[in-house]
Amino acid sequence: MQAAAAPSRTPVLLVDDDAELTSLLSQYLAGEGFAVEVAHDGASGAQAALSGRFAIVVLDVMMPGLSGIEALRRIRASSHVPVVMLTARGDNIDRIVGLDMGADDYVPKPCTPGELVARLRAILRRTQAVPGSSSVAPATIQAGPLELWPGSRRAAWQGRALDLTGTEFSLLEVLARASGHLISKDEISRQAFGRPLAPFDRRIDVHISSIRQKLGQRADGQPWIQSVRGMGYQLLTD
């Protein structure tokens, strides 16, 4: 009898100048089914991230030489590979800047390896097409001038391809499914990120701001995604 093929490991790039931390995380991630490659500076990390070999990147913000923020800038110039930022606990500026530049999520340091793995898996679930899922999700979601193809994670706006990060696609999909109706930020977080909204968490606001820029303004000068302070967002369709 032929032995069953071993399940393929998910390739992850870990970019951090802390050798002790990267060794610890590498061992843990390997035990959780990831194939880990490590870079210890921002320049080599950005270069590796652009190679197309990795399903996801973990990028520390504070590194000598090229910072994690600058490395992210290089990555986002030509790649939508999912990126998780490691930030100093309580440093909201780094988190907001990272999210505004296209990071998919952040994890405060020090973090437990289990928390990091949970975040990685959640991002991969929402940014990668799931084989055989077309029977569950509709092939196309139409909301006014917006078209989404969840299976292939493609989007079009007013008939033209819409360039979105994985997290932006997930947020826009939630809004499109409820187009014309107000949906709370907590519900958006639960559907897009798989967890309730944490206090003072601005990641949804930052990503929505980026999506608004990509959609442009309506004829009346208002954004296509409307907000109601303290309540949530809604996507307009006409």
C-alpha positions in Angstrom: 0.0 0.0 0.0 1.3 3.4 -0.9 1.9 5.7 2.0 -0.3 8.8 2.1 1.4 12.0 1.1 2.4 14.3 3.9 0.3 17.5 4.1 2.1 20.4 2.6 3.4 23.1 5.0 2.4 26.7 4.7 5.5 28.8 3.8 5.9 31.8 6.2 8.6 34.4 6.3 9.6 35.7 9.7 11.5 39.1 9.6 12.9 40.1 13.0 16.4 41.1 14.2 15.8 39.3 17.6 17.6 35.9 17.0 16.3 34.4 20.2 12.7 35.3 19.4 12.9 34.1 15.8 14.3 30.8 17.0 11.5 30.3 19.5 8.8 31.3 17.0 10.3 29.2 14.2 10.2 26.0 16.3 6.7 26.6 17.4 5.5 27.5 13.9 7.2 24.4 12.4 5.3 22.3 15.0 2.0 23.9 13.8 2.5 23.0 10.1 4.4 26.0 8.8 7.6 26.0 6.8 9.6 28.9 8.2 12.3 31.1 6.6 13.9 33.8 8.7 15.4 37.2 7.7 17.1 39.3 10.3 16.9 42.8 8.7 14.3 44.8 6.8 16.1 44.9 3.5 16.6 41.2 3.0 13.1 40.6 4.5 11.5 42.8 1.9 13.5 41.2 -0.9 12.5 37.7 0.3 8.8 38.7 0.7 8.7 39.8 -3.0 10.0 36.4 -4.2 6.6 34.9 -4.3 7.6 31.9 -2.2 5.6 32.8 0.9 1.9 32.6 1.8 2.3 35.1 4.6 4.9 37.4 6.2 5.5 38.3 9.8 7.3 41.6 10.0 8.7 43.4 13.1 8.4 47.1 13.1 11.5 48.0 15.1 14.7 46.9 13.3 18.0 48.5 12.7 18.7 49.9 9.2 15.5 49.5 7.1 12.6 49.6 9.6 9.6 47.2 9.3 7.4 50.2 8.1 9.8 50.9 5.3 10.1 47.2 4.5 6.3 47.1 4.3 6.3 50.1 1.9 8.6 48.2 -0.4 6.5 45.0 -0.2 3.2 46.8 -0.9 4.7 48.6 -3.9 4.3 45.4 -5.9 2.9 42.6 -3.8 -0.3 41.8 -1.9 1.2 39.0 0.2 -0.5 39.1 3.6 1.6 40.8 6.2 1.3 40.7 10.0 3.2 43.4 11.9 4.9 42.8 15.2 4.6 46.1 17.2 5.6 47.3 20.6 2.7 46.9 23.0 0.8 50.1 23.3 2.4 51.8 20.3 -0.7 52.8 18.4 1.2 55.0 16.0 3.1 52.1 14.5 -0.1 50.1 14.2 -2.1 52.8 12.5 0.8 53.6 10.1 1.2 49.9 9.3 -2.5 49.3 8.7 -2.7 52.5 6.6 0.1 51.2 4.4 -1.6 47.8 3.8 -0.6 45.5 6.7 -3.3 42.9 7.2 -3.0 42.7 11.0 -0.7 43.4 13.9 0.3 41.5 17.0 1.7 43.4 20.1 5.0 42.2 21.4 5.7 40.4 23.6 3.2 37.9 22.2 2.6 34.2 22.8 3.4 31.9 19.8 -0.1 30.5 20.1 -1.6 34.0 19.6 0.6 34.5 16.5 -0.4 31.2 15.0 -4.1 32.0 15.5 -3.7 35.3 13.8 -1.8 33.8 10.9 -4.5 31.1 10.4 -7.3 33.6 10.5 -5.7 35.8 7.9 -4.9 32.8 5.6 -8.5 31.7 5.9 -9.9 35.0 4.7 -7.3 35.8 2.1 -6.9 32.5 0.3 -9.6 30.8 -1.9 -10.8 27.6 -0.4 -11.0 24.7 -2.9 -14.6 23.4 -3.2 -16.1 26.4 -1.5 -18.0 27.6 -4.6 -21.1 25.6 -3.6 -21.3 27.6 -0.4 -20.6 31.1 -1.5 -22.1 32.8 -4.5 -19.8 33.0 -7.6 -20.3 36.7 -7.8 -21.5 39.4 -5.4 -23.0 42.5 -7.1 -23.6 45.7 -5.2 -24.2 48.6 -7.5 -21.0 49.3 -9.5 -19.1 46.8 -7.4 -18.5 43.2 -8.4 -16.7 40.7 -6.2 -15.7 37.1 -6.9 -15.0 35.5 -3.5 -13.6 32.3 -4.9 -10.8 34.0 -6.7 -10.7 37.1 -4.4 -11.1 39.4 -7.4 -13.0 42.7 -7.4 -14.1 45.2 -10.1 -15.4 48.7 -9.6 -17.4 50.4 -12.4 -16.3 47.7 -14.8 -12.5 48.0 -14.0 -10.3 45.8 -11.9 -10.1 47.0 -8.3 -6.7 46.5 -6.6 -7.3 45.4 -3.0 -5.3 43.9 -0.2 -6.6 40.7 1.3 -8.0 42.5 4.3 -9.6 45.2 2.2 -11.3 42.5 0.1 -12.7 40.8 3.3 -14.1 44.1 4.6 -15.6 45.1 1.3 -17.2 41.7 1.0 -18.9 42.1 4.3 -20.2 45.5 3.3 -21.3 44.3 -0.1 -23.3 41.5 1.3 -25.2 44.0 3.4 -25.2 46.8 0.8 -27.5 49.6 1.6 -27.8 48.6 5.2 -25.8 49.9 8.2 -23.6 47.2 9.8 -21.9 47.7 13.1 -18.1 47.7 13.4 -18.3 44.8 15.9 -20.3 42.7 13.3 -17.8 43.7 10.6 -15.0 42.6 12.8 -16.7 39.3 13.6 -17.4 38.5 9.9 -14.1 39.8 8.4 -11.6 39.0 11.2 -13.4 36.2 13.0 -13.4 38.0 16.4 -15.2 40.8 18.2 -14.0 44.3 18.0 -11.5 45.1 20.7 -11.7 48.5 22.6 -9.9 51.3 20.9 -9.2 49.1 17.8 -9.0 51.3 14.8 -8.0 48.8 12.1 -11.4 48.8 10.5 -11.5 52.6 10.2 -8.0 52.6 8.7 -8.8 50.0 6.1 -12.1 51.6 5.3 -10.3 54.9 4.7 -8.0 53.1 2.2 -11.0 51.5 0.4 -12.8 54.8 0.2 -9.8 56.4 -1.6 -9.8 53.5 -4.2 -13.5 53.8 -4.8 -13.4 57.6 -5.2 -16.4 59.9 -4.5 -20.0 59.8 -5.6 -21.5 62.5 -7.9 -22.6 64.4 -4.8 -19.0 64.4 -3.4 -19.8 61.9 -0.7 -17.9 58.7 -0.2 -19.5 55.4 -1.4 -19.0 53.9 2.1 -20.9 56.0 4.6 -20.2 56.0 8.3 -22.5 56.7 11.3 -20.4 57.7 14.3 -20.4 55.2 17.0 -22.5 52.8 15.0 -20.9 51.5 11.9 -20.7 51.6 8.1 -22.8 51.0 5.0 -22.0 50.6 1.3 -24.2 52.7 -1.0 -25.1 51.2 -4.4 -26.4 54.2 -6.3 
